[in-house]
Amino acid sequence: MKSMLICEIWSILKTSHGNAILLKPKEADLAVPIFIGTLEMQSILIGKEGMSLSRPHTHDLFLNMLSHVNLTIKKVEIYELKDDVFHARLIITGGEYTKEKPLILDSRPSDALAIASRKKSPIYLASAIVEQTGVPLTFFINDIEETADDQYRSLREQLEQAIAEEEYEQAAEIRDLLKMLENEDDE
């Protein structure tokens, strides 16, 4: 079994290469960047902030289904980096699935993290991945300060586009994310 480190979602950045989620192992001064899409970033932010939406997103639907069959997310593992692709899995228990024999489902890291952020499930990262891809936190400090402004601008643009395309549910969700960011700035 690979050595796994418990970690947290430290930050989400918008970079010149795309959106990156930064996973920080506890007790470490470095983070592992995993690049994700814009919709995935929004879903993780929604889960991380505990926002409730008028209609369930795919990750909410999946968790509702698990709940109805008495299954729970025990943890999320990002266990491998192969050919520059991160591999993750959901570890699920309940019913016939026990701690010793859980249900293990393959997942994209972004989906696993969106689910973990909603359920506040532990996130584990293989120590080999941390050794390979970990970057000192100081590298990201300026990016984090700039990212808040970029993230706000990006969400404003997405809101305008959703309204223009008459995607009003999506526009309402983006509006709520913008309000959440504004409230964080006021604190």
ABEGO torsion letter per residue (X at the ends): XBBBBBBBBABBBBBAAEBBBBBBBBGBABBBBBBBBAAAAAAAAAAAAGBBBABBBAAAAAAAAAAAAGBBBABBBBABBBGGBBBBBBBBBEEABBAABBBBBBBBAAAAAAAAAAAGBBBBBBAAAAAAABBBAAAAAAAAAAAAAAAAAAAAAAAAAAAAAGBAAAAAAAAAAAAAAAAAAAX
